[in-house]
Amino acid sequence: MEPAVATDGESAGELLLRAAALVPWTTYALAALALASALLYRFLELHFLGDLLRGLRGGRVALTFHPDSQVYHRVASKCRSLHGRYLATPWLASPHLQTLFLSISGRSPSFTYRRQLYTVRDGGTIALDWLLASDLEGSDESISKDDSTPLLVVIPGLSSDSSAAYVKHLVFSMARKGWNVVVSNHRGLGGISITSDCFYNAGWTEDLREIVNFLHQKYPDAPLFTVGTSIGANIVVKYLGEEGESTPVAGAASICSPWDLLVTNRFISRKLVQRCYDRALVIGLKGFAKLHQPVLARLANWEAIRSSSSIREFDRHATCVVAKYETVDTFYRKCSSANYIGNVSVPLLCISALDDPLCTREAIPWDECRANKNIVLATTPNGGHLAFYEGLTAGRLWWVRPVSEFLCALHDSSYMHRQKEQGDGLHSSLESSIDKSPYVNFMEDGMVAAVTNDGPDNDDYLHNQIVDEIKSDGMVAIQQNEHTGEIHNENDSGGVGDKSHEENHKQREEPCANDIGDVVAPVRRSINQITRSQGKSVWLLAYIAVVTSWPLLRALGFFLFRKRSSNSLLAKKLKKP
C-alpha cells in the first residue's frame, strides 16, 4: 500500500479521505463487529467474561437475616444451596437471555395434572391443578382426609398458569420428594372462564385465603406450605402479613417478588430494554382481557383497555376500575407486599436476583427482612427473572433446589408455624363482625345487626348479633328499667285518690309494663347468654351504665314526681265542697 501524497490545492480532509480509502474493507468490518459486540454485551448485560475471570465458579449467594433468627440457624443453615454459589449456564450468561429462554422454551418436565374446579364464595371459579407423589409412580390413588403428606400450594406469576415452565419445574421436583403439590391458577387462567365480576390483581389475596382454608379443612393432618412466584410471590407475602399468626400455612417461599409495585413500575419504564418487557407484558395482559371481553367490557372502558400500551395504562383502565382503586399509584402502594413484611409470622425464604430485568433490586426491603426473625432473604448476582438456569444444557432452575431444601428441612424441624387459635371473647367477636361486615342492618325490634354472608344458622353470626344488640341497646334498656322502677315507687308512697283513679292508673300501667317487658325480654335473654360466657363483665357494664346516667334519671324522676304531686293536689281541691 503506497502512502497518500498531498498534491497542490488538496485540503487535509481530502487527504484523510484518500488515506481511509486505502484501508481494506475487512478491517472496517472487523472494527464494526467489535463495536457492535461491545454494545450488545452492554445492552444484554452479559456477564460471561466476569464468570470466566472468576474461574467459572459463579457468584456467592448472599443471605440477609436477623442475628437471632432460629429459622436461619435451625433450618436455612442446613440448606447447602444457600451457602454455595450460583453459576449461570455459559451460553445464557445474561438476565435477558435467561428470561427470554424461559418464556420461549423452558425445558420443563413432562407430566399430566389432575384438575379440580373450585367455586369461591363470590361465584368465581378457580382451577386447581394437582400432581400427587403417587402420580409419578403410576398410581391413581387420591388423597385421603387423614393423609399427613406435606401439601404445597403454588401461586404462579402475572398471566401465567400451571403450564408455565418454571411452575412445572418446581411442581415436578417437589412431587419427586414425596410431596403432594397443587397449583392454584388465577381467575380466568388455565382455560377457565370468568364467572363473576371479580378479576385477580397483584394485591388480591382473597382467593389464596379461601383456597388455603379449604385445603386445611379438607386435609387437617397435612402440613400446608405455599410458594409464590413473581406477582404470585407478592400475593403470598401480602397474605402472610395480613393473616399474621392466624394462618394455617406452616412455611412459605417467595421467588422474584416485585416487593414495591410503585418502584418496580417506574423501573420498568426507565430504560429501552425494560420498556421492551413492559410492552411484552401488556400484550399478554390484553390477551387475557380479550379472553374475557364480555365481562370486562361491561365493567370498564374496553376501547381504553384495548389501546393500552403499558402496564400502567392497563392498570389505570382495567385493574383500578374493576378493583375500585382511586388511582394507579394508590393501587401500587396498597398492594405492595413490602408493607406487610413486619407482620409475617411464618418461616419464609425469599429469593431474588440482583440483575432481575423486571423486579429491580431497588425495591428489595433489606432492612425489613433483616428485622423479622421469620424471614431469610437470599440474593444472587445473576439469575434473571424466575430463570436461574444452570448446567451446560440448561436443564435445571437453580432456585428450585434451595426452595425444596428449605421446605423439607422446615418440615423435618420443630419450627413449622402452628396456627394460633382464635379466642371466643367479646372483643374478638366484635372485631370479627366489624372486619367481615362493614355494613349494618336495622332489625324490626330496633336492634342493630351486622350484615354478613353467613346464614342465620351460623353460631358465630348469632353470637356476633347478640353482642351487637347488647352494645347498641343494652344500656338504654337497663336505664329504662331503673327509671320505671323509680317512678313506680314514688307513686306507691305518695299517691292519694279514690278507687276509680287507682283502677285507671293500673290500666295505664299495664300496657306500659307489657311494652317494657317486651323490650327488656330479648335483652335479658342476651345478657344471660353473655353472662354464662363472660362472667361479671356484663354486670360491671350495667353498673357503669346506671351510675353514669344517674343524674339524668334523678332529674327526670324529680320532674315527674312534681308533676304527679301537683295533679294530686289539684284533684283534692276539686273534690272539696
C-alpha positions as CSV (number, residue, x, y, z in Angstrom):
1,M,0.0,0.0,0.0
2,E,1.5,3.3,-1.1
3,P,1.3,6.3,1.2
4,A,-1.0,9.1,0.1
5,V,0.9,12.1,-1.2
6,A,-0.6,15.6,-1.0
7,T,-0.9,17.5,-4.2
8,D,-1.3,21.2,-4.8
9,G,-4.7,22.6,-3.7
10,E,-5.7,19.4,-1.7
11,S,-7.1,20.0,1.8
12,A,-6.3,18.0,4.9
13,G,-9.9,16.5,4.9
14,E,-9.5,15.3,1.3
15,L,-6.1,13.8,2.2
16,L,-7.7,12.0,5.1
17,L,-10.4,10.5,3.0
18,R,-7.8,9.3,0.4
19,A,-5.9,7.6,3.3
20,A,-9.1,6.0,4.6
21,A,-9.9,4.6,1.2
22,L,-6.6,2.8,1.1
23,V,-7.6,0.7,4.3
24,P,-9.0,-2.7,3.4
25,W,-12.8,-3.1,3.9
26,T,-12.2,-6.2,6.0
27,T,-10.5,-4.0,8.7
28,Y,-13.6,-1.8,8.9
29,A,-15.9,-4.9,9.1
30,L,-13.9,-6.3,12.0
31,A,-13.9,-2.9,13.8
32,A,-17.7,-2.6,13.3
33,L,-18.2,-6.2,14.6
34,A,-16.1,-5.5,17.7
35,L,-18.0,-2.3,18.4
36,A,-21.4,-4.0,17.9
37,S,-20.3,-6.8,20.2
38,A,-19.3,-4.4,22.9
39,L,-22.6,-2.5,22.6
40,L,-24.6,-5.8,22.6
41,Y,-22.6,-7.1,25.5
42,R,-23.5,-4.0,27.4
43,F,-27.1,-3.9,26.2
44,L,-27.8,-7.5,27.1
45,E,-25.9,-7.2,30.4
46,L,-23.8,-10.3,29.6
47,H,-21.5,-11.5,32.3
48,F,-19.7,-14.4,30.6
49,L,-16.3,-12.6,30.8
50,G,-16.8,-11.9,34.5
51,D,-17.7,-15.6,35.1
52,L,-14.6,-16.6,33.2
53,L,-12.4,-14.3,35.2
54,R,-13.8,-15.9,38.4
55,G,-12.8,-19.3,37.1
56,L,-16.4,-20.2,36.3
57,R,-17.3,-20.6,39.9
58,G,-20.3,-18.2,39.8
59,G,-21.4,-15.6,42.3
60,R,-21.8,-16.4,46.0
61,V,-25.3,-16.4,47.5
62,A,-25.8,-13.5,49.9
63,L,-28.1,-14.2,52.9
64,T,-29.9,-11.5,54.9
65,F,-31.5,-12.5,58.2
66,H,-31.9,-11.4,61.9
67,P,-28.9,-12.4,64.0
68,D,-31.2,-14.3,66.4
69,S,-33.3,-16.0,63.8
70,Q,-34.0,-19.6,64.6
71,V,-35.4,-20.0,61.1
72,Y,-31.9,-19.4,59.8
73,H,-29.8,-21.2,62.5
74,R,-32.1,-24.3,62.7
75,V,-33.5,-24.5,59.1
76,A,-31.8,-22.4,56.4
77,S,-28.3,-23.3,57.8
78,K,-28.9,-26.9,56.6
79,C,-29.5,-25.9,53.0
80,R,-26.3,-26.4,51.0
81,S,-27.5,-24.4,48.0
82,L,-28.0,-21.3,50.1
83,H,-24.4,-21.4,51.3
84,G,-22.8,-22.1,47.9
85,R,-22.5,-20.3,44.6
86,Y,-24.7,-19.9,41.6
87,L,-23.2,-20.2,38.1
88,A,-25.4,-19.4,35.1
89,T,-25.4,-21.5,32.0
90,P,-22.5,-20.1,30.0
91,W,-24.5,-19.6,26.8
92,L,-27.2,-17.9,28.8
93,A,-24.9,-15.6,30.8
94,S,-27.4,-12.7,30.7
95,P,-30.5,-11.9,32.6
96,H,-32.3,-11.1,29.4
97,L,-31.2,-14.3,27.6
98,Q,-32.3,-16.4,30.6
99,T,-35.7,-14.7,30.9
100,L,-36.3,-15.0,27.2
101,F,-35.2,-18.6,27.1
102,L,-37.6,-19.4,30.0
103,S,-40.5,-17.9,28.2
104,I,-39.8,-19.5,24.8
105,S,-38.5,-23.0,25.7
106,G,-38.1,-23.6,29.4
107,R,-37.3,-27.3,29.0
108,S,-39.9,-28.2,31.6
109,P,-40.5,-31.8,32.6
110,S,-43.4,-33.7,31.1
111,F,-46.4,-34.8,33.3
112,T,-50.1,-34.5,33.5
113,Y,-52.1,-32.7,36.2
114,R,-55.3,-33.7,37.8
115,R,-57.8,-30.8,37.6
116,Q,-60.2,-29.7,40.3
117,L,-62.6,-26.8,39.8
118,Y,-63.3,-24.8,43.0
119,T,-66.0,-22.1,43.2
120,V,-65.3,-19.3,45.7
121,R,-68.0,-17.5,47.6
122,D,-68.5,-14.7,45.2
123,G,-69.2,-17.1,42.3
124,G,-65.7,-17.1,40.8
125,T,-64.1,-20.3,39.5
126,I,-60.5,-21.3,40.2
127,A,-58.7,-24.2,38.6
128,L,-56.7,-26.3,41.0
129,D,-54.1,-28.5,39.2
130,W,-52.8,-31.4,41.2
131,L,-49.7,-33.5,41.0
132,L,-49.5,-36.1,43.7
133,A,-46.4,-38.0,44.7
134,S,-48.3,-41.2,43.8
135,D,-48.8,-39.9,40.2
136,L,-45.1,-40.2,39.5
137,E,-45.3,-43.9,40.5
138,G,-48.1,-44.6,38.0
139,S,-50.7,-44.9,40.7
140,D,-54.2,-43.5,40.6
141,E,-54.6,-43.1,44.3
142,S,-56.2,-39.9,45.7
143,I,-55.5,-38.0,48.9
144,S,-57.4,-39.3,52.0
145,K,-58.7,-36.9,54.6
146,D,-56.3,-38.2,57.2
147,D,-53.2,-38.1,54.9
148,S,-50.2,-36.4,56.6
149,T,-48.1,-36.0,53.5
150,P,-47.0,-32.4,53.2
151,L,-49.0,-30.3,50.8
152,L,-47.6,-27.5,48.7
153,V,-49.7,-24.7,47.1
154,V,-48.0,-22.9,44.2
155,I,-49.2,-19.4,43.1
156,P,-48.0,-18.5,39.5
157,G,-46.9,-15.1,38.3
158,L,-48.7,-12.5,36.1
159,S,-50.7,-14.0,33.3
160,S,-49.1,-17.4,34.0
161,D,-50.7,-20.7,34.9
162,S,-49.8,-24.3,35.8
163,S,-48.4,-24.9,32.3
164,A,-45.6,-22.3,32.7
165,A,-42.1,-23.9,32.6
166,Y,-40.9,-22.6,35.9
167,V,-44.1,-23.8,37.6
168,K,-43.7,-27.3,36.2
169,H,-40.0,-27.4,37.3
170,L,-41.0,-26.7,40.9
171,V,-44.0,-29.0,40.9
172,F,-42.1,-31.9,39.5
173,S,-39.2,-31.5,41.9
174,M,-41.4,-31.4,45.0
175,A,-43.5,-34.4,43.8
176,R,-40.4,-36.4,43.4
177,K,-39.5,-35.7,47.0
178,G,-42.8,-37.3,48.1
179,W,-44.9,-34.1,48.4
180,N,-48.4,-33.5,47.1
181,V,-48.5,-30.3,45.0
182,V,-51.4,-28.2,43.8
183,V,-51.2,-25.1,41.6
184,S,-53.8,-22.5,42.3
185,N,-54.4,-20.8,38.9
186,H,-55.6,-17.2,38.9
187,R,-59.1,-16.4,37.9
188,G,-59.6,-16.6,34.2
189,L,-56.4,-18.5,33.6
190,G,-55.8,-22.2,33.0
191,G,-58.6,-22.3,30.4
192,I,-61.3,-21.3,32.9
193,S,-63.8,-18.5,32.1
194,I,-64.5,-15.6,34.4
195,T,-67.8,-16.5,36.3
196,S,-68.1,-13.4,38.4
197,D,-67.4,-9.7,38.3
198,C,-64.1,-10.0,40.1
199,F,-60.6,-10.3,38.4
200,Y,-57.3,-11.1,40.1
201,N,-54.6,-8.5,40.6
202,A,-51.2,-8.1,42.3
203,G,-52.8,-7.5,45.7
204,W,-55.8,-9.8,45.5
205,T,-55.3,-12.2,48.5
206,E,-58.9,-13.4,48.9
207,D,-58.6,-16.3,46.6
208,L,-55.4,-17.6,48.2
209,R,-57.0,-17.2,51.7
210,E,-60.0,-19.2,50.7
211,I,-58.0,-21.9,49.0
212,V,-55.7,-22.3,52.0
213,N,-58.6,-22.5,54.4
214,F,-60.4,-25.0,52.1
215,L,-57.3,-27.3,51.9
216,H,-56.6,-27.0,55.6
217,Q,-60.1,-28.0,56.5
218,K,-60.2,-30.9,54.0
219,Y,-56.8,-32.2,54.9
220,P,-56.2,-31.1,58.5
221,D,-53.4,-33.6,59.1
222,A,-51.3,-32.4,56.1
223,P,-48.8,-29.7,56.8
224,L,-49.5,-26.8,54.4
225,F,-46.8,-24.9,52.6
226,T,-47.0,-22.3,49.8
227,V,-44.6,-20.9,47.2
228,G,-45.3,-17.7,45.2
229,T,-43.5,-16.6,42.0
230,S,-43.3,-13.1,40.7
231,I,-46.7,-11.5,41.2
232,G,-47.7,-14.7,43.0
233,A,-44.9,-14.0,45.4
234,N,-46.3,-10.6,46.2
235,I,-49.7,-12.1,46.8
236,V,-48.2,-14.8,49.2
237,V,-46.2,-12.3,51.2
238,K,-49.1,-9.9,51.5
239,Y,-51.4,-12.7,52.5
240,L,-49.0,-13.9,55.2
241,G,-48.6,-10.3,56.5
242,E,-52.4,-9.8,56.6
243,E,-53.0,-13.1,58.5
244,G,-50.1,-13.0,60.9
245,E,-50.4,-15.8,63.5
246,S,-53.8,-17.0,62.3
247,T,-52.8,-18.5,59.0
248,P,-52.6,-22.4,58.8
249,V,-49.6,-22.1,56.5
250,A,-46.6,-23.9,58.1
251,G,-43.9,-22.4,55.8
252,A,-43.5,-20.4,52.6
253,A,-41.1,-19.2,49.9
254,S,-41.2,-16.1,47.7
255,I,-39.4,-16.2,44.3
256,C,-38.5,-12.9,42.4
257,S,-41.1,-10.8,44.2
258,P,-41.6,-7.2,42.9
259,W,-41.9,-6.1,46.6
260,D,-42.7,-2.5,45.9
261,L,-45.1,-2.2,42.9
262,L,-44.6,1.6,42.5
263,V,-40.8,1.3,42.4
264,T,-41.0,-1.6,40.0
265,N,-43.4,0.2,37.7
266,R,-41.1,3.2,37.5
267,F,-38.1,0.9,36.9
268,I,-39.7,-1.0,34.0
269,S,-40.3,2.2,32.1
270,R,-36.8,3.7,32.6
271,K,-34.6,2.1,30.0
272,L,-35.1,0.8,26.5
273,V,-34.7,-2.8,27.3
274,Q,-37.1,-2.6,30.3
275,R,-39.7,-0.8,28.1
276,C,-39.5,-3.9,25.8
277,Y,-40.5,-6.0,28.8
278,D,-43.3,-3.5,29.6
279,R,-44.6,-3.8,26.1
280,A,-44.4,-7.6,26.1
281,L,-46.2,-7.9,29.4
282,V,-49.1,-5.6,28.4
283,I,-49.6,-7.6,25.3
284,G,-50.0,-10.7,27.5
285,L,-52.5,-8.8,29.7
286,K,-54.5,-7.6,26.8
287,G,-54.6,-11.2,25.5
288,F,-56.0,-12.2,28.9
289,A,-58.5,-9.3,28.7
290,K,-59.6,-10.4,25.2
291,L,-60.5,-13.9,26.5
292,H,-62.9,-12.3,29.0
293,Q,-64.1,-9.3,26.9
294,P,-67.8,-9.8,27.5
295,V,-67.3,-9.4,31.3
296,L,-64.6,-6.8,31.2
297,A,-66.3,-4.6,28.6
298,R,-69.3,-4.4,30.9
299,L,-67.2,-3.3,33.9
300,A,-64.7,-0.9,32.3
301,N,-63.9,1.0,29.1
302,W,-63.0,-1.7,26.6
303,E,-61.6,0.7,24.0
304,A,-59.2,2.2,26.5
305,I,-58.1,-1.2,27.6
306,R,-57.5,-2.4,24.1
307,S,-55.4,0.7,23.3
308,S,-53.2,0.4,26.4
309,S,-49.5,0.5,25.5
310,S,-48.0,-0.1,29.0
311,I,-48.8,-2.0,32.2
312,R,-49.6,1.3,33.9
313,E,-52.2,2.2,31.3
314,F,-53.7,-1.2,31.6
315,D,-53.9,-0.9,35.3
316,R,-55.5,2.6,35.0
317,H,-58.2,1.5,32.6
318,A,-58.8,-2.1,33.9
319,T,-57.4,-3.0,37.3
320,C,-58.3,0.2,39.1
321,V,-61.8,0.4,37.6
322,V,-62.7,-3.2,38.4
323,A,-61.0,-3.3,41.9
324,K,-62.2,0.3,42.7
325,Y,-58.9,1.9,43.4
326,E,-58.8,5.7,43.1
327,T,-55.5,6.0,41.2
328,V,-52.8,3.7,39.8
329,D,-50.3,4.8,42.5
330,T,-52.9,4.1,45.2
331,F,-53.3,0.6,43.8
332,Y,-49.5,0.1,43.7
333,R,-48.9,1.4,47.2
334,K,-51.7,-0.5,48.9
335,C,-50.9,-3.8,47.2
336,S,-47.1,-3.8,47.7
337,S,-46.0,-6.7,49.9
338,A,-43.2,-4.7,51.3
339,N,-45.8,-3.0,53.6
340,Y,-46.7,-6.3,55.2
341,I,-43.3,-7.9,55.9
342,G,-43.2,-6.9,59.5
343,N,-46.3,-9.0,60.4
344,V,-45.2,-12.2,58.7
345,S,-45.2,-14.9,61.3
346,V,-44.4,-17.9,59.1
347,P,-40.9,-19.2,58.2
348,L,-40.3,-17.5,54.8
349,L,-37.5,-17.9,52.3
350,C,-37.2,-15.1,49.8
351,I,-35.0,-15.5,46.7
352,S,-34.2,-12.6,44.3
353,A,-31.6,-12.0,41.6
354,L,-29.8,-8.6,41.6
355,D,-29.9,-8.4,37.8
356,D,-33.6,-9.2,37.5
357,P,-34.8,-7.2,34.5
358,L,-38.4,-6.9,35.8
359,C,-38.2,-6.7,39.6
360,T,-35.4,-4.3,40.4
361,R,-33.1,-4.7,43.3
362,E,-34.1,-1.2,44.3
363,A,-37.4,-2.5,45.6
364,I,-35.9,-5.2,47.9
365,P,-36.7,-4.4,51.5
366,W,-33.4,-5.4,53.0
367,D,-33.9,-3.8,56.4
368,E,-37.4,-5.1,56.9
369,C,-36.3,-8.6,56.1
370,R,-33.4,-8.3,58.5
371,A,-35.7,-7.1,61.3
372,N,-38.1,-10.1,61.0
373,K,-36.8,-13.3,62.7
374,N,-39.0,-15.4,60.4
375,I,-37.5,-14.3,57.1
376,V,-34.4,-15.4,55.3
377,L,-33.5,-13.4,52.2
378,A,-31.2,-14.9,49.6
379,T,-29.9,-12.8,46.7
380,T,-27.6,-13.8,43.8
381,P,-25.7,-11.6,41.5
382,N,-27.3,-13.2,38.4
383,G,-30.4,-15.2,37.5
384,G,-32.8,-13.1,35.6
385,H,-36.5,-13.2,36.3
386,L,-37.5,-16.7,37.6
387,A,-34.9,-18.3,35.3
388,F,-31.6,-19.1,37.2
389,Y,-30.6,-21.7,34.6
390,E,-27.6,-23.8,35.5
391,G,-25.6,-26.6,33.8
392,L,-24.3,-26.8,30.2
393,T,-27.6,-28.0,28.9
394,A,-29.8,-25.5,30.9
395,G,-31.9,-28.3,32.1
396,R,-32.4,-27.1,35.7
397,L,-33.6,-24.0,37.5
398,W,-31.2,-23.2,40.5
399,W,-33.9,-21.7,42.7
400,V,-35.9,-24.9,42.8
401,R,-33.2,-26.6,44.7
402,P,-32.9,-24.2,47.7
403,V,-36.7,-24.0,47.9
404,S,-37.0,-27.7,48.1
405,E,-34.2,-28.0,50.6
406,F,-35.6,-25.2,52.8
407,L,-39.2,-26.6,52.8
408,C,-38.0,-30.2,53.5
409,A,-35.7,-29.0,56.3
410,L,-38.5,-27.0,57.8
411,H,-40.9,-29.9,57.6
412,D,-38.4,-32.1,59.5
413,S,-37.8,-29.5,62.2
414,S,-39.9,-28.2,65.1
415,Y,-40.1,-24.7,63.7
416,M,-43.1,-25.1,61.4
417,H,-45.7,-22.4,62.1
418,R,-48.7,-23.5,64.1
419,Q,-51.9,-21.7,63.6
420,K,-52.9,-19.6,66.5
421,E,-56.4,-20.5,67.8
422,Q,-58.9,-17.7,67.7
423,G,-60.4,-16.7,71.1
424,D,-64.1,-16.6,71.8
425,G,-64.0,-13.4,73.8
426,L,-66.3,-10.4,73.4
427,H,-63.5,-8.3,71.9
428,S,-62.7,-10.9,69.3
429,S,-66.3,-11.4,68.3
430,L,-66.7,-7.7,67.8
431,E,-63.5,-7.4,65.7
432,S,-64.7,-10.4,63.6
433,S,-68.0,-8.8,63.0
434,I,-66.6,-5.5,62.0
435,D,-63.9,-6.9,59.7
436,K,-66.3,-9.1,57.8
437,S,-69.3,-6.8,57.7
438,P,-68.7,-3.1,57.3
439,Y,-72.4,-2.5,56.9
440,V,-75.2,-2.7,59.5
441,N,-78.8,-3.6,59.2
442,F,-81.6,-2.3,61.4
443,M,-83.9,-5.1,62.7
444,E,-87.6,-4.7,63.3
445,D,-87.2,-4.6,67.0
446,G,-84.7,-1.7,66.8
447,M,-81.6,-3.8,67.2
448,V,-78.5,-3.3,65.0
449,A,-77.0,-6.5,63.5
450,A,-74.0,-6.9,61.2
451,V,-74.8,-7.9,57.6
452,T,-72.8,-11.0,56.8
453,N,-72.7,-13.7,54.1
454,D,-73.3,-16.3,56.8
455,G,-76.7,-17.8,57.2
456,P,-78.8,-17.5,60.4
457,D,-77.8,-21.0,61.5
458,N,-74.2,-20.0,61.9
459,D,-73.1,-19.9,65.5
460,D,-70.6,-17.1,65.0
461,Y,-73.2,-15.0,63.3
462,L,-75.7,-15.5,66.2
463,H,-73.1,-14.7,68.8
464,N,-72.0,-11.5,66.9
465,Q,-75.6,-10.4,66.6
466,I,-76.2,-10.8,70.3
467,V,-73.1,-8.8,71.1
468,D,-74.2,-6.0,68.7
469,E,-77.6,-6.0,70.4
470,I,-76.1,-5.6,73.8
471,K,-73.7,-2.8,72.6
472,S,-76.4,-0.8,70.8
473,D,-79.5,-1.2,73.1
474,G,-78.3,-2.9,76.3
475,M,-77.5,0.3,78.2
476,V,-80.7,2.1,77.1
477,A,-82.9,-0.9,78.2
478,I,-81.3,-1.1,81.6
479,Q,-81.8,2.7,82.1
480,Q,-85.4,2.4,81.2
481,N,-85.9,-0.4,83.6
482,E,-84.4,1.6,86.5
483,H,-86.3,4.7,85.6
484,T,-89.6,2.8,85.5
485,G,-89.0,1.3,89.0
486,E,-88.2,4.7,90.5
487,I,-91.5,6.2,89.2
488,H,-93.5,3.3,90.4
489,N,-92.1,3.5,93.9
490,E,-92.9,7.3,94.1
491,N,-96.5,6.7,93.1
492,D,-96.9,4.0,95.7
493,S,-95.7,6.2,98.5
494,G,-97.3,9.5,97.7
495,G,-100.4,8.6,95.6
496,V,-103.8,9.8,97.1
497,G,-107.1,9.2,95.2
498,D,-110.3,7.3,95.0
499,K,-110.8,3.7,93.8
500,S,-111.6,4.6,90.2
501,H,-108.4,6.7,90.0
502,E,-106.4,3.8,91.1
503,E,-108.0,1.5,88.6
504,N,-107.4,3.9,85.8
505,H,-103.8,4.2,87.0
506,K,-103.4,0.4,86.9
507,Q,-105.0,0.2,83.4
508,R,-102.5,2.8,82.2
509,E,-99.6,1.0,83.8
510,E,-100.4,-2.5,82.5
511,P,-99.8,-1.8,78.8
512,C,-96.8,0.2,79.7
513,A,-95.4,-2.7,81.7
514,N,-96.2,-5.1,78.9
515,D,-94.3,-2.9,76.4
516,I,-91.3,-2.6,78.7
517,G,-91.4,-6.3,79.3
518,D,-91.4,-6.9,75.5
519,V,-88.4,-4.6,75.1
520,V,-86.4,-5.9,78.1
521,A,-87.1,-9.6,77.5
522,P,-84.8,-10.1,74.5
523,V,-82.1,-8.0,76.1
524,R,-82.4,-10.0,79.3
525,R,-82.0,-13.3,77.4
526,S,-79.0,-11.8,75.6
527,I,-77.5,-10.7,79.0
528,N,-78.0,-14.2,80.4
529,Q,-76.2,-15.8,77.4
530,I,-73.3,-13.4,77.5
531,T,-73.1,-13.7,81.3
532,R,-72.6,-17.5,81.0
533,S,-69.5,-16.9,78.8
534,Q,-68.2,-13.6,80.1
535,G,-68.9,-13.8,83.9
536,K,-69.1,-10.5,85.8
537,S,-68.1,-8.2,82.9
538,V,-71.6,-7.7,81.7
539,W,-72.9,-6.7,85.2
540,L,-70.0,-4.3,85.5
541,L,-71.1,-2.8,82.2
542,A,-74.6,-2.4,83.5
543,Y,-73.4,-0.9,86.8
544,I,-71.4,1.7,84.9
545,A,-74.4,2.5,82.7
546,V,-76.6,3.1,85.7
547,V,-74.0,5.2,87.6
548,T,-73.1,7.4,84.6
549,S,-76.8,8.1,83.8
550,W,-77.9,8.6,87.4
551,P,-78.0,12.4,87.3
552,L,-80.3,12.4,84.3
553,L,-82.6,9.8,85.8
554,R,-82.8,11.7,89.1
555,A,-83.7,15.0,87.3
556,L,-86.3,13.2,85.2
557,G,-87.8,11.4,88.3
558,F,-87.9,14.7,90.3
559,F,-89.8,16.4,87.4
560,L,-92.3,13.5,87.1
561,F,-92.8,13.5,90.9
562,R,-93.6,17.2,91.0
563,K,-96.0,16.8,88.1
564,R,-97.7,13.9,89.8
565,S,-97.9,15.8,93.1
566,S,-99.4,18.8,91.5
567,N,-102.0,16.7,89.8
568,S,-103.0,15.1,93.2
569,L,-103.3,18.4,94.9
570,L,-105.5,19.7,92.1
571,A,-107.7,16.7,92.4
572,K,-108.1,17.3,96.2
573,K,-109.2,20.9,95.7
574,L,-111.8,19.9,93.1
575,K,-113.3,17.4,95.5
576,K,-113.8,19.9,98.3
577,P,-117.4,21.4,98.5
